[in-house]
Amino acid sequence: MSLFGSANFGLPRLKPLPSKRSHVVSVLDIGSTKVVCMIGRLTPRAESQILPGRTHSIEVIGIGHQKSRGVKNGVIADLDAVESVVRLAVDAAERMAGLTIDSLIVNVSAGRLQSDVYTATIDLGGQEVEANDLKKVLAAAGHQSLRTDRAILHSLPTGFSLDGERGIRDPLAMFGDVLGVDMHVLTAERPALKNLELCVNRAHLSVEGMVATPYASGLAALVDDEVELGCAAIDMGGGTTTISVFAEGKLVHADAVGLGGHHVTTDLARGLSTRIEDAERLKVVHGSALPNSADESDIISVPPIGEDDRDQPTHVPRALVSRIVRARIEETLELIRDRIQRSGFSPIVGKRIVLTGGASQLTGLPEAARRILARNVRIGRPLGVSGLPAAAKGPAFSTAVGLMIYPQVADLETHAAGSGMFSTLGGNSRFARMGQWLKESF
């Protein structure tokens, strides 16, 4: 199904995971710094205390990653360049897994992600809530969110209400006069999604599903209690920083800002007049988000820009590097703090923040984030996945691992096209009973 011609919403939708046998899932994380392709085997697992929300265990059997080209701040700037990098990453993952793939789940960071909550109610007339009533109220909320210029990436019912009593998780078979639902809808601009699909199609692959980057990295980096009690995951990538807020087990808000680790690198390259790759190395080795008194006396050498052998490296105090790094990091964190505040979800986030993504590895970043965001901060690495090589166990791979986890939660979503939910993955989902009557969609 293509974004271009289909009469319903146009976005490819995932098929439910088989609940009895293992299944191969392939994902593609197209970022501003790197492109990662992962192939994993998902095997149904028994319920367990560790990561209880997961229905399948994940073993990565193939991985390929390449330095990104043609992506700027999460936006595709050069189709040919992105296509060639995608081919290389997919090829490496296929060789390692010993199989070929034809479709992928892809992440979306561009397209000005926007979160909205739509509320709808229907009259029950004192009767018990039936499957059909749920279907009607979800459809009513879904139809409010349809727009021609934006496509829906995710739509999640975050809670039902009966006669004004909110916070009901599953109203089926309860009695009441008025049934309401709050629906969290995450949308992106259509052209950005079309270009993303085009890149993948040009590499002779099809898009199986699209997942917002903040949703994916939150799924990978947060533990169950955080998702349940309320927490924000902040994914600091190369070109974009995304925010996702989870509560009561679901994604309730997402946002993205066009600042990331690469902006720190370009600031250094300009400020110290050196090449981008040298600036990147200086950032990783010497950069820190924290002021340090020893930095004034430490002198570091900065390679010159020119190719001329006569050009001598310049020598600057390490404090200068840290000052440049700190200015941009503080700007990014202040922007995130304001976005969380403006979203209205600040009370739900409470004191819990998890930082993930490649740029979160900068020295002193957790401390700077604690100070500016005034919350507890920890660095989140992808959880609960086996078979990852050591190089891919860090926060830089959270999005790719989150895309692997996503098929297990895809059934929580409702889509106004057929106003259906995905049928569910066996009986342990709280929407399992609703699943049966929603099969007629798609």
C-alpha positions as CSV (number, residue, x, y, z in Angstrom):
1,M,0.0,0.0,0.0
2,S,1.5,3.3,-1.0
3,L,1.1,6.8,0.5
4,F,0.2,8.2,-2.8
5,G,-2.9,6.5,-4.1
6,S,-4.7,4.8,-1.3
7,A,-8.2,6.0,-0.6
8,N,-8.0,5.6,3.2
9,F,-5.3,7.4,5.0
10,G,-2.6,6.3,2.9
11,L,-0.2,5.2,5.6
12,P,1.0,1.6,5.5
13,R,-0.3,-0.2,8.6
14,L,1.4,-3.1,10.3
15,K,-0.1,-6.6,10.3
16,P,-0.5,-8.0,13.7
17,L,2.3,-10.3,15.0
18,P,1.5,-14.0,15.0
19,S,1.0,-15.0,18.7
20,K,2.1,-18.6,18.3
21,R,5.1,-18.6,16.1
22,S,8.3,-16.5,15.6
23,H,8.4,-13.8,13.0
24,V,11.1,-11.8,11.4
25,V,10.9,-8.0,11.6
26,S,13.2,-5.6,9.8
27,V,13.5,-1.9,10.7
28,L,15.3,1.1,9.3
29,D,16.3,4.1,11.4
30,I,17.1,7.0,9.0
31,G,18.9,9.7,11.1
32,S,20.9,12.8,10.5
33,T,24.1,11.1,11.7
34,K,23.7,7.4,10.8
35,V,21.3,5.0,9.1
36,V,20.7,1.7,10.8
37,C,19.0,-1.4,9.5
38,M,18.2,-4.1,12.0
39,I,16.7,-7.5,11.3
40,G,15.3,-9.3,14.4
41,R,13.5,-12.5,15.2
42,L,10.5,-12.0,17.5
43,T,9.5,-15.1,19.4
44,P,6.3,-15.3,21.5
45,R,7.2,-15.4,25.2
46,A,5.4,-16.2,28.4
47,E,4.3,-13.4,30.6
48,S,7.1,-12.3,32.9
49,Q,7.9,-9.8,35.6
50,I,10.8,-8.4,33.5
51,L,9.3,-5.9,30.9
52,P,5.8,-7.3,31.5
53,G,4.4,-5.3,28.5
54,R,6.4,-7.3,26.0
55,T,4.6,-10.2,24.3
56,H,7.6,-11.3,22.3
57,S,11.3,-11.7,23.0
58,I,13.6,-10.0,20.4
59,E,16.9,-11.4,19.1
60,V,18.8,-9.2,16.6
61,I,20.1,-11.5,13.8
62,G,21.4,-8.8,11.4
63,I,22.5,-5.2,11.8
64,G,24.1,-2.7,9.3
65,H,24.9,0.9,9.9
66,Q,26.3,3.6,7.8
67,K,27.3,7.3,8.2
68,S,24.2,9.2,7.1
69,R,24.3,11.3,3.9
70,G,21.6,13.5,2.5
71,V,19.7,14.0,5.7
72,K,19.7,17.4,7.4
73,N,18.0,18.0,10.8
74,G,15.9,14.8,10.2
75,V,14.7,16.1,6.8
76,I,15.7,14.3,3.6
77,A,17.7,16.8,1.6
78,D,19.2,14.6,-1.1
79,L,17.2,11.5,-2.3
80,D,20.1,9.9,-4.2
81,A,22.4,10.1,-1.2
82,V,19.9,8.7,1.2
83,E,19.0,5.9,-1.2
84,S,22.6,4.8,-1.5
85,V,23.2,4.8,2.3
86,V,19.9,2.9,2.8
87,R,21.0,0.2,0.3
88,L,24.4,-0.2,2.0
89,A,22.9,-0.5,5.6
90,V,20.2,-3.0,4.4
91,D,22.8,-5.0,2.4
92,A,25.1,-5.3,5.5
93,A,22.2,-6.4,7.7
94,E,20.9,-8.9,5.2
95,R,24.4,-10.5,4.8
96,M,24.8,-10.8,8.6
97,A,21.3,-12.3,9.0
98,G,21.7,-14.6,5.9
99,L,18.3,-13.6,4.4
100,T,16.9,-10.9,2.2
101,I,14.1,-8.6,3.2
102,D,11.5,-6.8,1.1
103,S,9.8,-4.4,3.6
104,L,10.8,-2.4,6.6
105,I,9.4,-0.4,9.5
106,V,10.8,3.1,9.2
107,N,11.1,6.0,11.7
108,V,9.8,9.5,11.2
109,S,11.5,12.6,12.7
110,A,10.6,15.2,10.1
111,G,7.3,16.6,9.0
112,R,6.8,18.8,12.0
113,L,5.3,16.1,14.4
114,Q,2.3,17.4,16.2
115,S,0.4,15.9,19.1
116,D,-3.3,16.6,19.6
117,V,-5.9,15.1,21.9
118,Y,-9.5,14.7,20.6
119,T,-12.4,14.0,22.8
120,A,-15.7,12.4,21.7
121,T,-18.8,11.2,23.5
122,I,-21.8,9.1,22.6
123,D,-25.1,8.6,24.3
124,L,-25.7,5.1,25.9
125,G,-29.1,5.7,27.4
126,G,-28.3,3.8,30.6
127,Q,-27.3,0.7,28.8
128,E,-24.2,-1.4,29.1
129,V,-21.2,-0.5,26.9
130,E,-21.0,-2.9,24.0
131,A,-18.3,-3.5,21.5
132,N,-20.2,-1.4,18.9
133,D,-20.4,1.6,21.3
134,L,-16.6,1.5,21.7
135,K,-16.3,1.4,17.9
136,K,-18.6,4.4,17.5
137,V,-16.9,6.6,20.0
138,L,-13.4,5.8,18.7
139,A,-14.6,6.5,15.1
140,A,-16.1,9.8,16.3
141,A,-12.8,10.9,17.9
142,G,-10.9,9.6,14.8
143,H,-12.9,11.6,12.3
144,Q,-12.2,14.9,14.1
145,S,-8.6,14.3,13.5
146,L,-8.7,13.8,9.7
147,R,-6.8,16.5,7.8
148,T,-5.8,16.7,4.2
149,D,-2.4,18.2,4.7
150,R,-1.3,15.9,7.5
151,A,-1.2,12.1,7.9
152,I,-1.8,10.3,11.1
153,L,1.1,8.3,12.4
154,H,-0.4,7.1,15.6
155,S,-3.8,7.4,17.3
156,L,-4.1,6.0,20.7
157,P,-7.1,6.0,23.0
158,T,-5.5,7.2,26.2
159,G,-8.6,6.8,28.4
160,F,-12.4,6.3,28.5
161,S,-14.9,8.1,30.6
162,L,-18.4,7.1,31.8
163,D,-20.8,9.8,32.8
164,G,-17.9,12.2,33.3
165,E,-15.9,9.7,35.4
166,R,-12.5,9.7,33.7
167,G,-9.6,7.3,33.8
168,I,-11.5,4.1,32.8
169,R,-9.2,1.7,31.0
170,D,-11.7,-0.7,29.6
171,P,-15.4,0.3,29.8
172,L,-16.7,-2.9,28.0
173,A,-19.8,-4.3,29.8
174,M,-20.1,-1.3,32.3
175,F,-23.3,0.7,32.5
176,G,-23.8,4.4,32.0
177,D,-25.5,7.2,30.1
178,V,-22.6,8.9,28.3
179,L,-19.4,7.1,27.0
180,G,-16.4,9.3,26.2
181,V,-12.9,8.7,24.9
182,D,-9.7,10.8,24.8
183,M,-7.7,10.1,21.7
184,H,-4.1,11.1,21.4
185,V,-3.3,11.6,17.7
186,L,0.2,12.2,16.4
187,T,0.4,13.6,12.9
188,A,3.1,14.6,10.4
189,E,3.1,16.6,7.2
190,R,2.4,14.3,4.2
191,P,5.2,15.5,1.8
192,A,7.8,14.6,4.4
193,L,6.4,11.1,4.7
194,K,6.1,10.7,0.9
195,N,9.8,11.6,0.5
196,L,10.7,9.1,3.2
197,E,8.7,6.4,1.4
198,L,10.2,7.4,-1.9
199,C,13.8,6.8,-0.6
200,V,12.9,3.4,0.6
201,N,11.1,2.5,-2.6
202,R,14.0,3.6,-4.7
203,A,16.2,1.1,-2.8
204,H,13.6,-1.6,-4.0
205,L,12.0,-2.0,-0.6
206,S,8.6,-1.2,0.7
207,V,7.5,0.5,3.9
208,E,5.6,-1.8,6.2
209,G,4.9,0.8,8.8
210,M,6.0,4.3,9.9
211,V,6.7,5.1,13.6
212,A,7.4,8.5,15.1
213,T,11.0,8.6,16.4
214,P,10.0,9.8,19.9
215,Y,7.6,6.9,20.3
216,A,10.2,4.3,19.2
217,S,13.0,5.6,21.4
218,G,10.7,5.8,24.4
219,L,9.6,2.2,23.9
220,A,13.3,1.1,23.9
221,A,14.6,3.2,26.8
222,L,11.9,3.3,29.4
223,V,11.2,0.7,32.0
224,D,7.6,-0.4,32.8
225,D,7.2,1.7,36.0
226,E,8.2,4.8,34.1
227,V,5.7,4.2,31.3
228,E,3.0,3.5,33.9
229,L,3.6,6.4,36.4
230,G,4.5,9.0,33.8
231,C,7.9,9.9,32.3
232,A,9.5,11.8,29.4
233,A,12.0,10.3,27.1
234,I,14.3,12.8,25.4
235,D,16.1,11.4,22.4
236,M,19.0,13.6,21.5
237,G,20.0,12.7,18.0
238,G,22.4,14.3,15.5
239,G,20.0,16.7,13.8
240,T,16.8,16.6,16.0
241,T,15.9,16.1,19.6
242,T,12.6,14.5,20.2
243,I,10.4,14.3,23.3
244,S,7.9,11.6,24.2
245,V,5.7,11.5,27.3
246,F,4.3,8.2,28.5
247,A,1.6,7.6,31.2
248,E,-0.5,4.7,32.2
249,G,1.3,2.5,29.7
250,K,0.7,4.7,26.7
251,L,2.2,7.5,24.6
252,V,0.3,10.6,25.5
253,H,2.4,13.4,23.9
254,A,5.3,13.8,21.4
255,D,7.3,16.7,20.1
256,A,10.5,17.4,18.1
257,V,12.9,20.3,18.0
258,G,15.4,20.8,15.2
259,L,18.5,20.9,17.4
260,G,20.9,18.0,18.1
261,G,24.5,16.9,18.5
262,H,25.5,18.0,15.0
263,H,24.7,21.6,15.9
264,V,27.3,21.4,18.7
265,T,29.8,20.1,16.2
266,T,29.2,22.9,13.6
267,D,29.4,25.5,16.4
268,L,32.8,24.1,17.3
269,A,33.9,24.0,13.6
270,R,32.9,27.7,13.2
271,G,34.2,28.9,16.6
272,L,37.6,27.2,16.3
273,S,37.8,27.4,12.5
274,T,38.5,23.7,12.0
275,R,37.0,20.9,9.8
276,I,33.7,19.3,10.8
277,E,35.3,15.9,11.4
278,D,38.0,17.4,13.6
279,A,35.3,19.4,15.5
280,E,33.4,16.1,16.1
281,R,36.5,14.5,17.6
282,L,37.2,17.6,19.8
283,K,33.6,17.4,21.0
284,V,33.8,13.8,21.9
285,V,37.3,13.8,23.5
286,H,37.3,17.3,25.2
287,G,33.8,18.7,25.1
288,S,31.8,18.8,28.3
289,A,28.4,20.2,29.3
290,L,29.8,21.1,32.7
291,P,32.2,24.0,33.7
292,N,35.4,22.7,35.2
293,S,38.1,25.0,36.7
294,A,40.9,22.8,35.4
295,D,39.8,23.6,31.8
296,E,41.4,27.0,31.8
297,S,44.9,25.6,32.2
298,D,44.5,22.6,29.8
299,I,45.6,23.6,26.3
300,I,44.5,21.6,23.3
301,S,45.6,21.8,19.7
302,V,43.0,22.4,17.0
303,P,43.9,21.2,13.5
304,P,43.7,23.9,10.8
305,I,41.1,23.9,8.0
306,G,43.5,24.2,5.1
307,E,45.3,21.4,3.2
308,D,48.5,23.4,3.2
309,D,51.3,21.7,5.3
310,R,52.5,25.1,6.4
311,D,49.3,25.8,8.3
312,Q,50.0,25.2,12.0
313,P,47.4,23.9,14.4
314,T,46.2,26.6,16.8
315,H,46.2,26.1,20.6
316,V,43.2,27.0,22.7
317,P,42.3,26.4,26.3
318,R,40.0,23.4,26.8
319,A,37.6,25.8,28.6
320,L,36.8,27.5,25.2
321,V,35.7,24.1,23.7
322,S,33.5,23.5,26.8
323,R,32.0,27.0,26.6
324,I,31.0,26.6,23.0
325,V,29.5,23.1,23.7
326,R,27.7,24.3,26.8
327,A,26.1,27.3,25.1
328,R,24.4,25.0,22.6
329,I,23.5,22.2,25.0
330,E,21.9,24.7,27.4
331,E,19.9,26.3,24.6
332,T,18.6,22.8,23.5
333,L,17.7,21.8,27.1
334,E,16.0,25.1,27.8
335,L,14.0,24.6,24.6
336,I,13.0,21.1,25.7
337,R,12.0,22.4,29.2
338,D,9.8,25.1,27.6
339,R,8.2,22.5,25.2
340,I,7.4,20.2,28.1
341,Q,6.0,23.1,30.1
342,R,3.9,24.3,27.2
343,S,2.5,20.9,26.4
344,G,0.6,20.8,29.6
345,F,2.1,17.4,30.4
346,S,4.6,18.7,32.9
347,P,2.7,17.3,36.0
348,I,2.5,13.9,34.3
349,V,6.2,13.8,33.6
350,G,6.7,14.6,37.3
351,K,10.4,14.2,38.2
352,R,11.2,11.5,35.7
353,I,13.3,12.1,32.6
354,V,15.3,9.6,30.6
355,L,17.9,10.9,28.1
356,T,18.7,8.7,25.1
357,G,20.1,9.0,21.6
358,G,23.7,9.4,20.4
359,A,24.2,13.0,21.7
360,S,23.2,12.0,25.2
361,Q,26.6,10.5,25.6
362,L,28.3,13.9,25.9
363,T,30.3,14.3,29.1
364,G,28.4,16.0,31.8
365,L,25.1,16.0,29.9
366,P,23.0,14.3,32.6
367,E,24.2,16.8,35.2
368,A,23.4,19.8,32.9
369,A,20.0,18.3,32.2
370,R,19.2,17.8,35.9
371,R,20.0,21.4,36.6
372,I,18.1,23.0,33.6
373,L,15.1,20.6,33.6
374,A,15.0,20.4,37.5
375,R,14.2,16.7,37.4
376,N,15.8,13.4,38.0
377,V,17.7,12.3,34.8
378,R,19.1,9.0,33.8
379,I,20.7,7.8,30.5
380,G,18.5,5.2,28.8
381,R,20.0,2.4,26.8
382,P,17.9,0.0,24.7
383,L,16.4,-2.7,27.0
384,G,15.4,-6.3,26.6
385,V,16.9,-7.2,23.2
386,S,19.5,-10.0,22.7
387,G,22.0,-10.4,20.0
388,L,23.1,-6.7,19.8
389,P,26.8,-6.3,19.1
390,A,28.6,-4.3,21.9
391,A,28.8,-1.2,19.6
392,A,25.1,-1.1,19.3
393,K,24.1,-1.4,23.0
394,G,24.4,2.3,23.6
395,P,21.8,5.0,23.6
396,A,22.5,5.8,20.0
397,F,20.6,2.7,19.0
398,S,17.5,3.3,21.0
399,T,15.3,4.3,18.0
400,A,16.3,1.3,15.9
401,V,15.5,-1.1,18.9
402,G,12.3,0.8,19.6
403,L,11.2,0.1,16.0
404,M,11.7,-3.6,16.7
405,I,9.6,-3.4,19.8
406,Y,6.8,-1.4,18.1
407,P,4.9,-4.3,16.5
408,Q,4.1,-5.6,20.0
409,V,2.2,-2.4,20.9
410,A,0.8,-1.6,17.4
411,D,-2.5,-3.2,18.4
412,L,-3.2,-0.4,21.0
413,E,-3.9,2.0,18.1
414,T,-7.1,3.0,16.4
415,H,-7.3,4.3,12.9
416,A,-10.2,6.3,11.7
417,A,-9.9,5.0,8.2
418,G,-11.9,1.9,9.1
419,S,-12.1,3.2,12.7
420,G,-10.5,-0.1,13.6
421,M,-7.8,-1.2,15.9
422,F,-5.3,-3.8,15.0
423,S,-6.4,-7.2,16.0
424,T,-4.5,-8.1,19.1
425,L,-1.6,-10.4,19.9
426,G,-3.3,-13.1,21.9
427,G,-5.1,-12.8,25.2
428,N,-2.7,-10.9,27.3
429,S,-3.4,-7.4,25.9
430,R,-6.0,-5.4,27.7
431,F,-7.6,-4.7,24.3
432,A,-7.7,-8.4,23.5
433,R,-11.5,-8.6,24.0
434,M,-12.0,-5.5,21.8
435,G,-9.9,-7.1,19.1
436,Q,-12.4,-9.6,17.9
437,W,-15.0,-7.1,16.8
438,L,-12.5,-4.8,15.2
439,K,-11.3,-7.3,12.7
440,E,-13.5,-6.1,9.9
441,S,-11.4,-2.9,9.3
442,F,-8.6,-3.1,6.7
